[in-house]
Amino acid sequence: MRDGGTLNIRQRSIAEWLQKTESASIQDLSEQFQVSDETIRRDLRFLEQQGLVEKFHGGARLNEERKEAPFQRRMREMSEAKRRIGVTASRLIPDQSTVFLDNSSTSCFLARELAKRSGLSIITLSLEVAKILSAGGGRHRVILPGGELRVEDQTLIGADAIRFVSQFTPSICVISVAAVTPEHGCMDFDLFETEFKRVMMPLSKTVLLLADSSKFRKSGLIKVCDLAAFDVMVTEAEPPAVIAEQLAQANASLVLAGGDTN
């Protein structure tokens, strides 16, 4: 997504609608959002300028053919790398910390490690993460926001969820993204998750990025932030030189998860 523009509520809703439907006509969008065809055309022009959609005669579609993989498939993909990252990242979280964990598959692997410990306060919008932590016998304080449940990945979404978590100032914010690129930094697919991460990161004392090496070969739909937004990146393999250089310029630490973690 190009910098220099902010989506209004309707434009975000249009982009989210197109994520679900993949494409839609101007007439369909006009009826869905109860505005004129010309208003929809203006919104689509702006969304196209931001790199979110591709217009065609009479409508628009997402400008990315590839969508993020379903959550359970993501749990299986790069699972050993994510396990190693989870073990290493857990060692970076001090006892008694207040931690935000996002709803990524990598956070689930980290949660498995944290479930072996006790005394943390963990804020998450993921019921999967909360379930993993609670399986450890209630050793942690787990805080969930209110909101609508997105069934496919057991995530609590909506404006209420964002308002709720914005009250907290975690010691550590842990996030993952769909892609890490030299050109656009960290990228994702979901508008709500992107906004959620943008809210939580500045509120946190330390921000950790968990990224397995497959993320260096992928692209996303929406820019989340630059690499300079992170204090630490944990990955299981050396990143491309240009990404390592950007981290160094931002005084961010690069931590490699070794193969001997257990």
C-alpha positions, 0 to 999 in steps of 0.5 A: 500500500502506498503511503500518503492516504488514509482510508475512511470507514466506508473505504475500509469496509469496501476493501474488507467486502472485496476480501470476502467476495474477491470481486464485485460490481459497482451496482452491488457495492452501491446497494451494499453500502447504500451510496451512489454509484459515483461515490463508489467509483471515487472510493474505488479510485482511491483504493486503487491508488492505495494499491488495494484493488484493481478496477475493471469495467463496471466493478473491482477486484482485489489486486492480489491473486494469492490470498493468505492461507487458511489458519489450520494450513498455516499452522502446518506450514513451516511448523518446525521453523515456527516451533524453533522461533517460539522457543527462542522468542519465549526466552526473550520474555522476562518473568512477570511481563505483560505481553500482547500476542497477536492471532498468528500461527507463530504466536500459537507456537510461542503460546505453547512455550509460555504455557510451561511458565507462570506469572505472565499477563497476556493480552490476545485477540486469539481464542486459539492462543488463549486456549493453548495458554489455559491448557497450562492450568491457569498459570497466567492471567489471560485477557481477551477483548470483546468483539465479534468472533471470526470463526475461521481463525477464532479471532475476536474482531471489531472496533470494540476489540481495538478500543479495549486493548488500547487501554493497555501498555504491554511490556512486550508486543509480539506480532507476525506478518504475512510478508517481510519485504525490502521495499515495503517492510512488513505486509499483511492481508487483513485490514482489521489485523493491520489496524490492530497491530498499528495500535498495539505496537506504539503502546508497547515498550518492546516490539518483537517480530516473529518471521519464519524464512518463508516470509522473505519470499512472499508479498502481502496486500497491505503495508503494516509498518517499516522494519524500523518499528521493531526492536527485535526480529526472531527468525530461524534462518539468515534473512536477505542481506538488504533486510538485515541491513535495514534492521541494523540501520534501525538499531534492531536486534536480529535473533536466529532460532537455532536447530538445537532448541528444545 
